[in-house]
């Protein structure tokens, strides 16, 4: 069962810790689109970012950018 769970679980790198200025710079340089979805009774809501062919979602803009930056770094290193 452990191997099956490992294969079906999305690998997510640890989000980077970015300052406010770094977040704004990163959004301006790498992000094509940012969408905010309002919470509903069925969905918690949050931000979805589309950055250089990487789609990332999180509850806050900060969390979404930090995770997207970590994914981008992992792909491009």
C-alpha positions in Angstrom: 0.0 0.0 0.0 2.9 2.4 0.7 4.2 2.3 -2.8 0.8 2.9 -4.3 0.3 6.0 -2.1 3.7 7.2 -3.0 3.0 7.0 -6.8 -0.4 8.7 -6.5 0.6 11.5 -4.2 1.7 14.8 -5.8 5.2 15.7 -5.0 5.3 19.3 -3.6 8.5 21.0 -2.8 8.7 23.0 0.4 7.6 26.6 -0.3 10.3 29.2 -0.4 10.3 32.0 2.2 10.0 35.2 0.2 9.8 38.8 1.4 7.0 41.0 0.2 9.3 42.7 -2.4 10.5 39.3 -3.6 6.8 38.1 -4.0 5.9 41.2 -6.0 9.0 40.9 -8.2 8.4 37.2 -8.7 4.8 37.7 -9.7 5.8 40.4 -12.2 8.6 38.3 -13.7 7.1 34.8 -13.9 3.3 34.9 -13.5 1.0 35.0 -16.5 -2.3 35.0 -14.5 -3.5 35.0 -10.9 -7.1 34.1 -10.1 -8.8 34.6 -6.8 -11.8 32.3 -6.1 -14.2 33.3 -3.4 -15.0 30.7 -0.7 -18.3 28.8 -1.0 -19.8 26.2 1.3 -18.3 23.5 -1.0 -14.9 25.2 -1.6 -12.4 26.9 0.7 -11.4 29.5 -2.0 -8.0 30.9 -2.5 -5.5 31.8 -5.2 -4.5 29.9 -8.4 -1.4 31.1 -10.2 -0.3 30.2 -13.7 3.4 30.9 -13.9 5.6 29.6 -16.8 3.4 26.5 -17.3 3.2 25.8 -13.6 -0.2 25.9 -12.0 -0.3 26.4 -8.2 -3.1 26.9 -5.8 -3.1 27.9 -2.1 -5.4 29.7 0.4 -3.3 32.9 0.3 -1.5 34.8 -2.4 1.7 34.6 -0.3 1.5 30.8 0.0 0.6 30.4 -3.7 3.6 32.5 -4.8 6.1 30.8 -2.4 5.0 27.4 -3.6 5.0 28.4 -7.2 8.6 29.8 -6.8 9.7 26.5 -5.2 8.2 24.5 -8.0 9.8 26.8 -10.6 13.1 26.5 -8.9 12.9 22.7 -8.8 12.1 22.5 -12.5 14.7 24.9 -13.6 17.7 23.8 -11.5 
